[in-house]
Amino acid sequence: MNDDKWLFEKGCFLGNWCETPEPEKKETPVESVQKTQSKDMDTLLKELDEIKQHIQDVRLRGWQIAKLIEFHNNDFAKE
């Protein structure tokens, strides 16, 4: 049995029965850009280094996948 339904049927209400939930405010693109613009130079440089590292990792993974595909296509993996 649903407790909320039972309480409602018995005439008992929860303490917050009259409160309306506040809708969750989503960040607009303009607000996110304004946040980005307010960062200091050290933070921006750190983020740039992280992006460069991520790009290098993706390139390395791409190279490894290309090698695996080459091995597969040339029957190196088959007996």
N, C-alpha and C positions, 0 to 999 in steps of 0.2 A: 504494500500500500504506500502511496506517495504521501509523505508526511505533510507537505505543504497543502495538498488537496484536503487531507483530513482536517488540518487546522482551519482551513477556509470553511469547510462544511460545518465545523463546530462553532464557527463565529470567532475563532481566535486568529489574530493576525500577528505576523512577525513585526518586530520593532521598526523595520524599514519599509513597511508596506506602502507608505505614501511617498516615498522618495523615488524620483525618476532617475535612472542611471544617466550619467553624463556621457555623451557620445565621445568616442576616442578621437582626439584631434590628430589628423594626419599632417605630416610636414609637406608643404607645397614645394615644387621645384625651386621657386624663387627663394624661399627660406633656406633651403639646403645650399644654394649658391652663396647666399649671404653669409652663412656659417663658414663655408669654405674660404671666402674672401677675408674673413677676420682672423685667419691663422697666421702665426708668425713665421718668419723665414726658416728657422730651424725645423719646425714641424713640417713645413712643406718640403724641405730638402730630405728629411727622413722618409716621408711618404714617397718621394720620387725614387729614392734608393730602393725602397720596398717594391715599387712597381718594376724597376729595372731588374731586380732579383727574380721577381715572378716571371717576367718575360724570358729571362735566361733559363729558368726551370722549365718553362713551356717549350722552348726551343730544344732543350736537351731531351725532354720526353718525346717530342716529335721526331728527333733524330733516332732515338732508340726504337720507336715504333716503326720508322721507315726501315731500319735494319732488320727487325723481326719480320716485316712483310717481305723483304728481299730474301731472307732465309726461307720463309715459307714458300714463296713463289719459285725458288730455285731448288726445291725438294731437299734442302739441307736438313730439315726436321724429320723427314721420312726415312724409314729404314731401307 
